[in-house]
Amino acid sequence: MAPSSPCPMARRRLRSRSPGSTGQGVLEQYLEMGKARDWGAFEKALRKMQVVMFNIIYADRAGHILYLDNGLLPKHASGDLKYWSAPVPGDTSATLWKDVHSYDDMPKLLDPATGFVQNANDPPWLATWPRALDPKSFPAYVAPVGPMSQRAQMSVKLMSQTPKISFDDFVSRKLTTTSLMAERMLPDLLAAAAGSNDADVQTATALLKGWDHRFEPDSRAALLFETWAGLFAPKNFTDQSNYAVKWTLDDPLETPRGLKDPAAAVATLKEAVAKTKQLYGAIDRPFGDVSRFHIGDVSVPANGGFGNAGVFRTITWGPMKNGERTPVHGETWVSMVEFGTPMKAVGLMSYGNSSQPGSRHNSDQLQLLADKKFRTLWIDRTDVEAHVEEKTAF
């Protein structure tokens, strides 16, 4: 019997390579970034390019601001993001990268004329507004061009509302629970439903007309809209197939928009009425009745909603359990800093600074979270020592 032929796959070479896999220099760069006293020293640390990923945003007392689409990005002669995000042939030198992009190559904004930079886990192209970074100026594999999430759109809108912004105004904008998706879609939906004789649709439209589009504890239409939005744009509010106009970089802060099929959207509203009753018992249940900040013995009415529905104060809600739902993602560590003299800094660790059984710090910040308040951050030794609860001598 002749020997069998080797499997074609056995002749394929498998190769894996990752930039920064040794991890050398990461902590050193972070330390130098933290010790920097001015922009020059901070940029010198950035140029080491040891941090494998994560956006970096910088601000200082001198008025400098930076957004850096940071990461160790291999250099390729060709190919786009889709190509390099999948396994590529390992039996040819054409796919073997030999170097990474430098700090100077990476998308960044330093002191833009717009006066602000932002990022909400979105690609770098709309880090400020009007658009300051052109995707065509960078290799096609650097970052996706879109779609931009509605939370990221809301971030840009909040920051570009006025030429200047005070610290208190900044804090207020951070706390907004308004849904951009509701602002954008409800006028069209209510217009489409105006001629309906269906009792459920009429009840739903009356309720939605009186809603201010915010996800607050006393909001009585928020649960209904959230349910409709999840049906209209499935896959965690990201599917755009039911919009009349999909997201486009040419109009990045006003798309997606419109109802591709108004009658179908109204039918979805009727479906949402039934589903909202099934999930929550009524379509006008106060949002905070079922949406709770709950850890241990502390349970308070909550605010905040799904980021993909365009809510900047993002709280991703888990499924209903024991008559309530609690966060699984969202507002965790938040800090806001003004680099003035003296420095002003507030913040919150939403789920508490301790997970040790019996610690009073397990849930002692939940009420602040519910009240949309922050604690003053202790930024000098005197403040820290004034709040010491326990000392351990070695």
LUMRO-61948 format. One record per residue (C-alpha): x, z, y; chain; residue number from 1. Coordinates in pm, whole numbers, always signed. Layout:
N
X Z Y A NUM
...
//
This chain:
394
+0 +0 +0 A 1
+137 -94 +339 A 2
+195 +193 +578 A 3
-82 +236 +831 A 4
-21 +134 +1192 A 5
+39 +415 +1436 A 6
-258 +509 +1657 A 7
-231 +333 +1995 A 8
-284 +668 +2169 A 9
+22 +807 +1992 A 10
+239 +567 +2184 A 11
+106 +683 +2520 A 12
+327 +922 +2710 A 13
+166 +1227 +2864 A 14
+327 +1371 +3172 A 15
+220 +1643 +3413 A 16
+379 +1731 +3744 A 17
+263 +1963 +4019 A 18
+415 +2009 +4367 A 19
+520 +2364 +4441 A 20
+483 +2467 +4077 A 21
+777 +2707 +4104 A 22
+607 +2901 +4384 A 23
+941 +2965 +4552 A 24
+925 +3023 +4926 A 25
+551 +3081 +4961 A 26
+569 +3452 +5041 A 27
+873 +3397 +5261 A 28
+684 +3141 +5470 A 29
+379 +3367 +5499 A 30
+607 +3652 +5612 A 31
+770 +3436 +5878 A 32
+430 +3315 +5996 A 33
+316 +3675 +6028 A 34
+627 +3783 +6218 A 35
+620 +3488 +6462 A 36
+588 +3593 +6825 A 37
+515 +3251 +6972 A 38
+421 +2896 +6882 A 39
+779 +2781 +6837 A 40
+854 +3045 +6574 A 41
+523 +2984 +6399 A 42
+577 +2608 +6378 A 43
+930 +2665 +6246 A 44
+775 +2862 +5960 A 45
+513 +2592 +5899 A 46
+782 +2327 +5866 A 47
+909 +2498 +5552 A 48
+602 +2350 +5376 A 49
+599 +2607 +5097 A 50
+225 +2687 +5101 A 51
+71 +2464 +4836 A 52
-276 +2441 +4993 A 53
-525 +2596 +5239 A 54
-607 +2492 +5594 A 55
-412 +2676 +5861 A 56
-555 +2751 +6206 A 57
-344 +2911 +6477 A 58
-410 +3059 +6820 A 59
-198 +3266 +7057 A 60
-209 +3446 +7389 A 61
-36 +3154 +7562 A 62
-337 +2935 +7490 A 63
-198 +2723 +7207 A 64
-432 +2629 +6923 A 65
-359 +2435 +6604 A 66
-550 +2296 +6311 A 67
-331 +2187 +6017 A 68
-462 +2016 +5706 A 69
-196 +2198 +5510 A 70
-74 +2134 +5157 A 71
+198 +1989 +4939 A 72
+82 +1630 +4909 A 73
+279 +1391 +4686 A 74
+376 +1059 +4841 A 75
+230 +750 +4675 A 76
+287 +384 +4747 A 77
-80 +299 +4699 A 78
-411 +427 +4567 A 79
-695 +624 +4720 A 80
-824 +976 +4667 A 81
-1051 +879 +4379 A 82
-762 +716 +4193 A 83
-522 +1009 +4234 A 84
-788 +1271 +4159 A 85
-818 +1142 +3802 A 86
-557 +1126 +3524 A 87
-323 +829 +3577 A 88
-99 +650 +3326 A 89
+212 +849 +3243 A 90
+406 +569 +3076 A 91
+509 +390 +3395 A 92
+734 +489 +3683 A 93
+479 +341 +3923 A 94
+275 +663 +3901 A 95
+571 +903 +3917 A 96
+588 +1055 +4263 A 97
+927 +1177 +4382 A 98
+862 +1341 +4717 A 99
+592 +1518 +4918 A 100
+469 +1453 +5269 A 101
+639 +1643 +5549 A 102
+475 +1867 +5805 A 103
+487 +1579 +6053 A 104
+290 +1355 +5813 A 105
-5 +1588 +5769 A 106
-330 +1561 +5970 A 107
-318 +1815 +6250 A 108
-440 +1891 +6601 A 109
-232 +2081 +6854 A 110
-392 +2183 +7184 A 111
-664 +1914 +7184 A 112
-831 +1844 +7518 A 113
-1163 +1954 +7370 A 114
-1039 +2314 +7376 A 115
-1123 +2415 +7021 A 116
-1044 +2352 +6657 A 117
-1256 +2442 +6359 A 118
-1289 +2393 +5986 A 119
-1569 +2488 +5751 A 120
-1423 +2373 +5420 A 121
-1460 +2012 +5524 A 122
-1210 +1725 +5554 A 123
-985 +1727 +5862 A 124
-1137 +1439 +6057 A 125
-1387 +1646 +6260 A 126
-1161 +1945 +6326 A 127
-1266 +1908 +6688 A 128
-1514 +1697 +6880 A 129
-1521 +1424 +6992 A 130
-1340 +1290 +6690 A 131
-966 +1332 +6733 A 132
-829 +1227 +6393 A 133
-875 +876 +6255 A 134
-873 +852 +5873 A 135
-727 +502 +5903 A 136
-410 +654 +6049 A 137
-333 +830 +5722 A 138
-295 +725 +5357 A 139
-626 +677 +5177 A 140
-543 +957 +4932 A 141
-504 +1230 +5199 A 142
-865 +1351 +5209 A 143
-1219 +1223 +5156 A 144
-1384 +1068 +5461 A 145
-1719 +1225 +5389 A 146
-1987 +1328 +5371 A 147
-1944 +1614 +5613 A 148
-2150 +1916 +5511 A 149
-2433 +2024 +5737 A 150
-2270 +2367 +5770 A 151
-1955 +2198 +5901 A 152
-2170 +1993 +6138 A 153
-2331 +2314 +6261 A 154
-1985 +2463 +6314 A 155
-1885 +2173 +6541 A 156
-2217 +2188 +6725 A 157
-2183 +2561 +6788 A 158
-1830 +2524 +6921 A 159
-1905 +2225 +7144 A 160
-2222 +2357 +7311 A 161
-2040 +2462 +7629 A 162
-1701 +2385 +7790 A 163
-1603 +2753 +7775 A 164
-1706 +3043 +7557 A 165
-1682 +3419 +7603 A 166
-1591 +3659 +7324 A 167
-1946 +3795 +7304 A 168
-2087 +3443 +7296 A 169
-1842 +3351 +7022 A 170
-1962 +3646 +6813 A 171
-2326 +3551 +6878 A 172
-2272 +3192 +6765 A 173
-2097 +3312 +6452 A 174
-2407 +3510 +6359 A 175
-2661 +3230 +6394 A 176
-2891 +3185 +6095 A 177
-3053 +2863 +6221 A 178
-3075 +2583 +5965 A 179
-2951 +2249 +6093 A 180
-3140 +2079 +5812 A 181
-3464 +2240 +5929 A 182
-3397 +2142 +6291 A 183
-3332 +1785 +6183 A 184
-3595 +1729 +5912 A 185
-3901 +1939 +5994 A 186
-4026 +1724 +6285 A 187
-4037 +1419 +6057 A 188
-4189 +1614 +5767 A 189
-4461 +1770 +5982 A 190
-4543 +1432 +6135 A 191
-4572 +1278 +5787 A 192
-4796 +1561 +5667 A 193
-5023 +1562 +5975 A 194
-5282 +1330 +5820 A 195
-5298 +1502 +5481 A 196
-5628 +1652 +5368 A 197
-5462 +1851 +5090 A 198
-5526 +2223 +5138 A 199
-5178 +2327 +5019 A 200
-5010 +2080 +5253 A 201
-5225 +2191 +5548 A 202
-5140 +2556 +5484 A 203
-4771 +2474 +5450 A 204
-4756 +2270 +5770 A 205
-4932 +2541 +5969 A 206
-4677 +2794 +5845 A 207
-4376 +2571 +5910 A 208
-4494 +2482 +6262 A 209
-4468 +2847 +6364 A 210
-4118 +2898 +6222 A 211
-3811 +2915 +6447 A 212
-3585 +2766 +6175 A 213
-3390 +3090 +6129 A 214
-3323 +3278 +5805 A 215
-3404 +3630 +5921 A 216
-3566 +3922 +5733 A 217
-3904 +3872 +5901 A 218
-3907 +3491 +5869 A 219
-4223 +3396 +5679 A 220
-4158 +3024 +5636 A 221
-3790 +3040 +5538 A 222
-3853 +3068 +5164 A 223
-4093 +2773 +5167 A 224
-3856 +2550 +5362 A 225
-3562 +2648 +5142 A 226
-3765 +2555 +4834 A 227
-3871 +2221 +4981 A 228
-3517 +2145 +5094 A 229
-3384 +2214 +4745 A 230
-3633 +1969 +4596 A 231
-3580 +1706 +4867 A 232
-3199 +1728 +4846 A 233
-3109 +1850 +4496 A 234
-2761 +1943 +4376 A 235
-2738 +2240 +4610 A 236
-2885 +2049 +4907 A 237
-2621 +1775 +4885 A 238
-2804 +1476 +4732 A 239
-2878 +1228 +5012 A 240
-3088 +977 +4819 A 241
-3414 +1084 +4989 A 242
-3283 +1054 +5346 A 243
-3359 +743 +5548 A 244
-3004 +740 +5687 A 245
-2713 +876 +5486 A 246
-2411 +1047 +5642 A 247
-2175 +820 +5831 A 248
-1851 +883 +6018 A 249
-1988 +669 +6301 A 250
-2257 +933 +6367 A 251
-2116 +1240 +6191 A 252
-2316 +1516 +6361 A 253
-2662 +1357 +6337 A 254
-2662 +1228 +5979 A 255
-2806 +1240 +5720 A 256
-3151 +1219 +5877 A 257
-3502 +1082 +5838 A 258
-3740 +1046 +5544 A 259
-3681 +742 +5329 A 260
-4030 +784 +5180 A 261
-4253 +1002 +5402 A 262
-4537 +1013 +5146 A 263
-4299 +1131 +4876 A 264
-4163 +1399 +5108 A 265
-4517 +1529 +5164 A 266
-4577 +1530 +4788 A 267
-4257 +1731 +4755 A 268
-4397 +1978 +5009 A 269
-4702 +2033 +4788 A 270
-4468 +2084 +4494 A 271
-4269 +2333 +4699 A 272
-4586 +2534 +4772 A 273
-4647 +2579 +4400 A 274
-4285 +2662 +4326 A 275
-4259 +2911 +4614 A 276
-4568 +3094 +4488 A 277
-4423 +3097 +4138 A 278
-4087 +3234 +4250 A 279
-4189 +3475 +4525 A 280
-4562 +3539 +4483 A 281
-4669 +3379 +4812 A 282
-4551 +3102 +5043 A 283
-4536 +3334 +5345 A 284
-4344 +3622 +5190 A 285
-4101 +3770 +5447 A 286
-3752 +3643 +5372 A 287
-3604 +3995 +5363 A 288
-3855 +4117 +5105 A 289
-3683 +3924 +4828 A 290
-3343 +3846 +4984 A 291
-3147 +4170 +4978 A 292
-2802 +4307 +5049 A 293
-2791 +4545 +4755 A 294
-2498 +4738 +4610 A 295
-2558 +5063 +4421 A 296
-2808 +5281 +4602 A 297
-2797 +5077 +4922 A 298
-3053 +4797 +4953 A 299
-3139 +4644 +5291 A 300
-3328 +4330 +5404 A 301
-3091 +4037 +5438 A 302
-3031 +3743 +5667 A 303
-2841 +3417 +5620 A 304
-2894 +3109 +5406 A 305
-2739 +2828 +5210 A 306
-2453 +2657 +5390 A 307
-2546 +2311 +5266 A 308
-2880 +2356 +5442 A 309
-2681 +2378 +5764 A 310
-2676 +2756 +5802 A 311
-2344 +2868 +5947 A 312
-2404 +3233 +5848 A 313
-2376 +3133 +5488 A 314
-2524 +3342 +5210 A 315
-2560 +3173 +4871 A 316
-2843 +3344 +4690 A 317
-2846 +3413 +4319 A 318
-3158 +3385 +4100 A 319
-3447 +3629 +4124 A 320
-3393 +3942 +3917 A 321
-3604 +4257 +3918 A 322
-3806 +4129 +4211 A 323
-3515 +4045 +4437 A 324
-3217 +3814 +4480 A 325
-2873 +3910 +4603 A 326
-2570 +3715 +4734 A 327
-2328 +3547 +4496 A 328
-2116 +3383 +4769 A 329
-2086 +3364 +5145 A 330
-2005 +3613 +5421 A 331
-1725 +3827 +5282 A 332
-1427 +3905 +5508 A 333
-1503 +3804 +5866 A 334
-1284 +3868 +6168 A 335
-1300 +3756 +6530 A 336
-1000 +3803 +6757 A 337
-942 +3751 +7128 A 338
-573 +3725 +7214 A 339
-605 +3891 +7552 A 340
-446 +4203 +7699 A 341
-540 +4426 +7532 A 342
-623 +4235 +7214 A 343
-986 +4251 +7105 A 344
-1072 +4230 +6736 A 345
-1384 +4297 +6530 A 346
-1461 +4228 +6167 A 347
-1641 +4320 +5849 A 348
-1574 +4336 +5477 A 349
-1934 +4273 +5376 A 350
-1922 +4407 +5022 A 351
-1711 +4712 +5112 A 352
-1345 +4806 +5102 A 353
-1356 +4976 +4764 A 354
-1491 +4914 +4416 A 355
-1385 +5253 +4280 A 356
-1677 +5445 +4124 A 357
-1795 +5719 +4354 A 358
-1628 +5586 +4667 A 359
-1843 +5598 +4977 A 360
-1684 +5270 +5082 A 361
-1851 +5070 +4803 A 362
-2142 +4970 +5023 A 363
-2094 +5138 +5361 A 364
-2076 +4807 +5549 A 365
-2399 +4657 +5415 A 366
-2609 +4802 +5696 A 367
-2373 +4650 +5950 A 368
-2410 +4317 +5769 A 369
-2788 +4346 +5783 A 370
-2779 +4447 +6150 A 371
-2539 +4162 +6240 A 372
-2285 +4409 +6371 A 373
-1911 +4443 +6325 A 374
-1666 +4728 +6323 A 375
-1373 +4744 +6561 A 376
-1055 +4655 +6374 A 377
-766 +4898 +6395 A 378
-470 +4689 +6502 A 379
-210 +4946 +6605 A 380
-54 +5246 +6432 A 381
-232 +5501 +6649 A 382
-575 +5370 +6552 A 383
-487 +5354 +6184 A 384
-349 +5708 +6176 A 385
-656 +5837 +6359 A 386
-874 +5718 +6071 A 387
-665 +5833 +5774 A 388
-888 +5998 +5514 A 389
-630 +6094 +5254 A 390
-255 +6116 +5217 A 391
-54 +6111 +4896 A 392
+305 +6236 +4901 A 393
+560 +6109 +4648 A 394
//
